[in-house]
Amino acid sequence: MRLQPGWLGEAKSEANHRGTVGVGLLAVGSLGNSMATTTVEIDSDLLTRLRERSPGKSDRELLEELAAETLGFETIRRVQRRTAEAGVDQEEIEGEAVRVVREHRRRRAAGQAAS
């Protein structure tokens, strides 16, 4: 299967006879020069469902979002496992996180009020 490169990092995809779609992903550097291109095959039904979930996004955007979400959830699970192994209480962590967010919001609001 040959992919036709799209404009600005997107790629046109072509279905093949096995019900999969090849999607070309192009990473674009900060100066617009291409860094890497990767071709992946994904089940056409799955890609259709992703497209329905987020209409208007390119195949590249859909797959990159999915990868980022997966990596984010894996990171959360890894941190939770490590804190549990270290004997840190999850409720204590959540309470500290809430305290920090509230403090940040108070400071931001005080800074905006002073302006």
Rosetta constraint file for C-alpha pairs under 8 A:
AtomPair CA 1 CA 14 HARMONIC 7.48 0.50
AtomPair CA 1 CA 16 HARMONIC 7.36 0.50
AtomPair CA 1 CA 22 HARMONIC 7.41 0.50
AtomPair CA 2 CA 14 HARMONIC 7.85 0.50
AtomPair CA 3 CA 11 HARMONIC 7.11 0.50
AtomPair CA 3 CA 12 HARMONIC 6.41 0.50
AtomPair CA 3 CA 13 HARMONIC 6.11 0.50
AtomPair CA 3 CA 14 HARMONIC 6.87 0.50
AtomPair CA 3 CA 22 HARMONIC 7.43 0.50
AtomPair CA 3 CA 23 HARMONIC 7.43 0.50
AtomPair CA 3 CA 24 HARMONIC 6.52 0.50
AtomPair CA 4 CA 11 HARMONIC 6.42 0.50
AtomPair CA 4 CA 12 HARMONIC 5.66 0.50
AtomPair CA 4 CA 13 HARMONIC 7.36 0.50
AtomPair CA 5 CA 9 HARMONIC 7.94 0.50
AtomPair CA 5 CA 10 HARMONIC 6.93 0.50
AtomPair CA 5 CA 11 HARMONIC 4.84 0.50
AtomPair CA 5 CA 12 HARMONIC 6.33 0.50
AtomPair CA 5 CA 24 HARMONIC 7.43 0.50
AtomPair CA 6 CA 10 HARMONIC 4.74 0.50
AtomPair CA 6 CA 11 HARMONIC 4.21 0.50
AtomPair CA 6 CA 12 HARMONIC 5.80 0.50
AtomPair CA 7 CA 11 HARMONIC 7.27 0.50
AtomPair CA 8 CA 28 HARMONIC 7.67 0.50
AtomPair CA 9 CA 25 HARMONIC 6.85 0.50
AtomPair CA 9 CA 26 HARMONIC 4.79 0.50
AtomPair CA 9 CA 27 HARMONIC 6.26 0.50
AtomPair CA 9 CA 28 HARMONIC 6.26 0.50
AtomPair CA 9 CA 60 HARMONIC 7.82 0.50
AtomPair CA 10 CA 24 HARMONIC 7.42 0.50
AtomPair CA 10 CA 25 HARMONIC 6.58 0.50
AtomPair CA 10 CA 26 HARMONIC 6.60 0.50
AtomPair CA 10 CA 58 HARMONIC 6.63 0.50
AtomPair CA 10 CA 59 HARMONIC 7.40 0.50
AtomPair CA 10 CA 60 HARMONIC 6.14 0.50
AtomPair CA 11 CA 23 HARMONIC 6.59 0.50
AtomPair CA 11 CA 24 HARMONIC 5.21 0.50
AtomPair CA 11 CA 25 HARMONIC 6.46 0.50
AtomPair CA 11 CA 26 HARMONIC 7.56 0.50
AtomPair CA 11 CA 59 HARMONIC 7.65 0.50
AtomPair CA 11 CA 60 HARMONIC 7.46 0.50
AtomPair CA 12 CA 23 HARMONIC 7.06 0.50
AtomPair CA 12 CA 24 HARMONIC 7.30 0.50
AtomPair CA 13 CA 21 HARMONIC 6.46 0.50
AtomPair CA 13 CA 22 HARMONIC 5.69 0.50
AtomPair CA 13 CA 23 HARMONIC 5.22 0.50
AtomPair CA 13 CA 24 HARMONIC 7.14 0.50
AtomPair CA 14 CA 21 HARMONIC 5.92 0.50
AtomPair CA 14 CA 22 HARMONIC 6.16 0.50
AtomPair CA 14 CA 23 HARMONIC 7.76 0.50
AtomPair CA 15 CA 19 HARMONIC 6.77 0.50
AtomPair CA 15 CA 20 HARMONIC 6.07 0.50
AtomPair CA 15 CA 21 HARMONIC 4.59 0.50
AtomPair CA 15 CA 22 HARMONIC 6.81 0.50
AtomPair CA 15 CA 44 HARMONIC 7.55 0.50
AtomPair CA 16 CA 20 HARMONIC 6.04 0.50
AtomPair CA 16 CA 21 HARMONIC 6.34 0.50
AtomPair CA 16 CA 22 HARMONIC 7.95 0.50
AtomPair CA 19 CA 43 HARMONIC 6.24 0.50
AtomPair CA 19 CA 44 HARMONIC 5.70 0.50
AtomPair CA 19 CA 45 HARMONIC 7.93 0.50
AtomPair CA 20 CA 41 HARMONIC 6.08 0.50
AtomPair CA 20 CA 42 HARMONIC 5.38 0.50
AtomPair CA 20 CA 43 HARMONIC 4.34 0.50
AtomPair CA 20 CA 44 HARMONIC 4.79 0.50
AtomPair CA 21 CA 41 HARMONIC 5.51 0.50
AtomPair CA 21 CA 42 HARMONIC 5.49 0.50
AtomPair CA 21 CA 43 HARMONIC 6.24 0.50
AtomPair CA 21 CA 44 HARMONIC 5.38 0.50
AtomPair CA 21 CA 47 HARMONIC 7.93 0.50
AtomPair CA 22 CA 39 HARMONIC 6.48 0.50
AtomPair CA 22 CA 40 HARMONIC 5.53 0.50
AtomPair CA 22 CA 41 HARMONIC 4.43 0.50
AtomPair CA 22 CA 42 HARMONIC 6.52 0.50
AtomPair CA 23 CA 39 HARMONIC 5.66 0.50
AtomPair CA 23 CA 40 HARMONIC 5.52 0.50
AtomPair CA 23 CA 41 HARMONIC 6.38 0.50
AtomPair CA 23 CA 42 HARMONIC 7.66 0.50
AtomPair CA 23 CA 59 HARMONIC 7.04 0.50
AtomPair CA 23 CA 60 HARMONIC 7.60 0.50
AtomPair CA 24 CA 37 HARMONIC 6.84 0.50
AtomPair CA 24 CA 38 HARMONIC 5.82 0.50
AtomPair CA 24 CA 39 HARMONIC 4.43 0.50
AtomPair CA 24 CA 40 HARMONIC 6.60 0.50
AtomPair CA 24 CA 60 HARMONIC 7.59 0.50
AtomPair CA 25 CA 37 HARMONIC 5.54 0.50
AtomPair CA 25 CA 38 HARMONIC 5.25 0.50
AtomPair CA 25 CA 39 HARMONIC 6.17 0.50
AtomPair CA 25 CA 40 HARMONIC 7.97 0.50
AtomPair CA 25 CA 60 HARMONIC 5.67 0.50
AtomPair CA 26 CA 34 HARMONIC 6.98 0.50
AtomPair CA 26 CA 35 HARMONIC 7.63 0.50
AtomPair CA 26 CA 36 HARMONIC 5.99 0.50
AtomPair CA 26 CA 37 HARMONIC 4.52 0.50
AtomPair CA 26 CA 38 HARMONIC 6.67 0.50
AtomPair CA 26 CA 60 HARMONIC 7.89 0.50
AtomPair CA 27 CA 34 HARMONIC 6.01 0.50
AtomPair CA 27 CA 35 HARMONIC 5.70 0.50
AtomPair CA 27 CA 36 HARMONIC 5.52 0.50
AtomPair CA 27 CA 37 HARMONIC 6.43 0.50
AtomPair CA 28 CA 32 HARMONIC 5.60 0.50
AtomPair CA 28 CA 33 HARMONIC 5.83 0.50
AtomPair CA 28 CA 34 HARMONIC 4.60 0.50
AtomPair CA 28 CA 35 HARMONIC 5.91 0.50
AtomPair CA 28 CA 36 HARMONIC 7.70 0.50
AtomPair CA 29 CA 33 HARMONIC 5.23 0.50
AtomPair CA 29 CA 34 HARMONIC 5.78 0.50
AtomPair CA 29 CA 35 HARMONIC 6.03 0.50
AtomPair CA 42 CA 46 HARMONIC 7.15 0.50
AtomPair CA 42 CA 47 HARMONIC 6.77 0.50
AtomPair CA 43 CA 47 HARMONIC 6.40 0.50
AtomPair CA 44 CA 48 HARMONIC 6.08 0.50
AtomPair CA 45 CA 49 HARMONIC 6.26 0.50
AtomPair CA 46 CA 50 HARMONIC 6.26 0.50
AtomPair CA 47 CA 51 HARMONIC 6.13 0.50
AtomPair CA 47 CA 59 HARMONIC 7.88 0.50
AtomPair CA 48 CA 52 HARMONIC 6.21 0.50
AtomPair CA 49 CA 53 HARMONIC 6.20 0.50
AtomPair CA 50 CA 54 HARMONIC 6.38 0.50
AtomPair CA 50 CA 62 HARMONIC 6.75 0.50
AtomPair CA 51 CA 55 HARMONIC 5.41 0.50
AtomPair CA 51 CA 56 HARMONIC 7.79 0.50
AtomPair CA 51 CA 57 HARMONIC 7.28 0.50
AtomPair CA 51 CA 59 HARMONIC 7.55 0.50
AtomPair CA 51 CA 62 HARMONIC 7.42 0.50
AtomPair CA 54 CA 62 HARMONIC 7.55 0.50
AtomPair CA 57 CA 61 HARMONIC 5.98 0.50
AtomPair CA 57 CA 62 HARMONIC 6.46 0.50
AtomPair CA 58 CA 62 HARMONIC 6.33 0.50
AtomPair CA 59 CA 63 HARMONIC 6.20 0.50
AtomPair CA 60 CA 64 HARMONIC 6.03 0.50
AtomPair CA 61 CA 65 HARMONIC 6.03 0.50
AtomPair CA 62 CA 66 HARMONIC 6.25 0.50
AtomPair CA 63 CA 67 HARMONIC 6.13 0.50
AtomPair CA 64 CA 68 HARMONIC 6.11 0.50
AtomPair CA 65 CA 69 HARMONIC 6.09 0.50
AtomPair CA 66 CA 70 HARMONIC 6.16 0.50
AtomPair CA 67 CA 71 HARMONIC 6.15 0.50
AtomPair CA 68 CA 72 HARMONIC 6.01 0.50
AtomPair CA 69 CA 73 HARMONIC 6.20 0.50
AtomPair CA 70 CA 74 HARMONIC 6.18 0.50
AtomPair CA 71 CA 75 HARMONIC 6.16 0.50
AtomPair CA 72 CA 76 HARMONIC 6.31 0.50
AtomPair CA 73 CA 77 HARMONIC 6.23 0.50
AtomPair CA 74 CA 78 HARMONIC 6.11 0.50
AtomPair CA 75 CA 79 HARMONIC 6.13 0.50
AtomPair CA 76 CA 80 HARMONIC 6.11 0.50
AtomPair CA 77 CA 81 HARMONIC 6.09 0.50
AtomPair CA 78 CA 82 HARMONIC 6.17 0.50
AtomPair CA 79 CA 83 HARMONIC 6.08 0.50
AtomPair CA 80 CA 84 HARMONIC 6.09 0.50
AtomPair CA 80 CA 90 HARMONIC 7.82 0.50
AtomPair CA 81 CA 85 HARMONIC 6.14 0.50
AtomPair CA 82 CA 86 HARMONIC 6.14 0.50
AtomPair CA 83 CA 87 HARMONIC 6.22 0.50
AtomPair CA 83 CA 88 HARMONIC 5.19 0.50
AtomPair CA 83 CA 89 HARMONIC 7.59 0.50
AtomPair CA 83 CA 90 HARMONIC 7.69 0.50
AtomPair CA 84 CA 88 HARMONIC 5.70 0.50
AtomPair CA 84 CA 89 HARMONIC 7.13 0.50
AtomPair CA 84 CA 90 HARMONIC 7.64 0.50
AtomPair CA 88 CA 92 HARMONIC 7.63 0.50
AtomPair CA 88 CA 93 HARMONIC 7.71 0.50
AtomPair CA 89 CA 93 HARMONIC 6.54 0.50
AtomPair CA 90 CA 94 HARMONIC 6.23 0.50
AtomPair CA 91 CA 95 HARMONIC 6.00 0.50
AtomPair CA 92 CA 96 HARMONIC 6.19 0.50
AtomPair CA 93 CA 97 HARMONIC 6.17 0.50
AtomPair CA 94 CA 98 HARMONIC 6.21 0.50
AtomPair CA 95 CA 99 HARMONIC 6.22 0.50
AtomPair CA 96 CA 100 HARMONIC 6.19 0.50
AtomPair CA 97 CA 101 HARMONIC 6.24 0.50
AtomPair CA 98 CA 102 HARMONIC 6.15 0.50
AtomPair CA 99 CA 103 HARMONIC 6.15 0.50
AtomPair CA 100 CA 104 HARMONIC 6.14 0.50
AtomPair CA 101 CA 105 HARMONIC 6.22 0.50
AtomPair CA 102 CA 106 HARMONIC 6.20 0.50
AtomPair CA 103 CA 107 HARMONIC 6.25 0.50
AtomPair CA 104 CA 108 HARMONIC 6.11 0.50
AtomPair CA 105 CA 109 HARMONIC 6.01 0.50
AtomPair CA 106 CA 110 HARMONIC 6.06 0.50
AtomPair CA 107 CA 111 HARMONIC 6.11 0.50
AtomPair CA 108 CA 112 HARMONIC 6.23 0.50
AtomPair CA 109 CA 113 HARMONIC 6.10 0.50
AtomPair CA 110 CA 114 HARMONIC 6.24 0.50
AtomPair CA 111 CA 115 HARMONIC 6.51 0.50
